[in-house]
Amino acid sequence: MSGAAPRWRYPRVLSIAGSDSGGGAGIQADLKTFAALGCFGMTALTALTAQNTLGVRAIHAVPSAMLADQIDAVVEDIGVDAVKIGMLHSAETVTTVAAAIERHALGQVVLDPVMIATSGAVLIDRGAVGALVAELFPRALVITPNLDEAGLLVERTLANEADMESAARRLLAMGARAVLLKGGHLAGDTVSDLLLTPGAAPFWIRAPRIASANSHGTGCTLSSAIAAFLALGRDLREAVLDASAFVRGALEAGAAVRTGAGSGPLNH
Ligand code: PLP
């Protein structure tokens, strides 16, 4: 019957992140994740990268006014149940995003403090790191640094689980409301991720390492899956557990696929 009132809608998730022309990371990974998890995905682009499985060739920042317009446009019409923040590139971008979160009172924000790509490409200006901590840590429900990003933030090399725990405590002291510190870059057959929230015992998620050359976009996919599961109504711990399982499934599914000559993407 035409004109009938809609009876339901998808949970709505917004990715504020960079574009990976190679389709493996950034907003492309985020949209695939949202779709795979039954959410409606939207995007506010912070930067374009010219990129393939071999690395990042060039970065072009989106002007701040255009970034703010993208966020305003989708929030004012469609609405947002959860937000994933990825590559922010500059201090000005950080400030623009923080102001938009404030302006629209956006909750359920997952902040992936993207800094350096696996290929070694620097995705954020050094000067933006202070702004990221001061302006976005307190506004995010959880931050999801990997070992290198956490090490850069706390200015220490993290070599084992004890280091991870003290770094996560330090990140809480720096203003984060919860920390998911990803230990995948530590050597070993088991991958350990740590979820630390104030007042709760450290919550370790340990799983056997999945052998795959196709891991490009793992961090992007994990943070967008957490945002999707939050939009679907999970609490933080459940969202993190379900997102980790989703990423492991995508790593397994992509292990035998050949995409490009370099570090290939997951298979969502
Ligand atoms: N490109 C963009 C736009 C990203 O957002 C990211 C990571 O978040 C990367 C590249 C790096 O991905 P990876 O470290 O998995 O290669």
Residues whose N, C-alpha, C, O or C-beta is under 5 A from the ligand:
A	BS01	PLP	G18 S19 D20 A25 G26 T49 G86 M87 V114 I116 A117 T118 S119 S215 H216 G217 T218 C220
